[in-house]
Each structure stands twice: as C-alpha cells, then as structure tokens.
Amino acid sequence: MTIQDVKQIKLADYLQSLGYTPVKQQGRNLWYKSPLR
C-alpha cells in the first residue's frame, strides 16, 4: 500500500471498521466519545 492509497481511505470509514461509531453528527462533523474517559 502506498501513501496515496492511504490518503484515499476516509477516517470515519476506518474507525467504523474498527467498531467505533459516532455518537453525534453535526453537518459534516462526526463526534466520538473519548477513549480516555
């Protein structure tokens, strides 16, 4: 995988593949709970 391939991956899609889903969405912004709490 090249750096250009990695740049094409959407962060929200990657997080969802790991089981993390946003708790809130405002427009294009996705809000997640902090893993540190």
C-alpha positions as CSV (number, residue, x, y, z in Angstrom):
1,M,0.0,0.0,0.0
2,T,1.4,3.4,-1.0
3,I,0.9,6.7,0.8
4,Q,-1.5,7.7,-2.0
5,D,-3.7,4.7,-1.3
6,V,-3.7,5.5,2.4
7,K,-4.8,9.1,1.7
8,Q,-7.9,7.8,-0.1
9,I,-9.2,6.0,3.0
10,K,-11.8,8.0,4.8
11,L,-11.0,8.2,8.6
12,A,-14.7,7.7,9.5
13,D,-14.9,4.5,7.4
14,Y,-11.7,3.2,9.0
15,L,-13.0,3.9,12.6
16,Q,-16.3,2.2,11.8
17,S,-14.4,-0.9,10.5
18,L,-12.7,-1.0,14.0
19,G,-16.1,-0.8,15.7
20,Y,-16.2,2.9,16.6
21,T,-19.3,4.8,15.7
22,P,-20.0,8.5,16.1
23,V,-22.4,9.5,18.9
24,K,-23.4,12.7,17.2
25,Q,-23.3,14.2,13.8
26,Q,-23.5,18.0,13.0
27,G,-23.3,18.7,9.3
28,R,-20.1,17.1,8.1
29,N,-18.6,16.8,11.6
30,L,-18.7,13.4,13.4
31,W,-18.4,13.3,17.2
32,Y,-17.0,10.3,19.1
33,K,-16.7,9.6,22.8
34,S,-13.2,9.9,24.2
35,P,-11.4,6.5,24.8
36,L,-9.7,8.1,27.7
37,R,-12.8,8.6,29.9
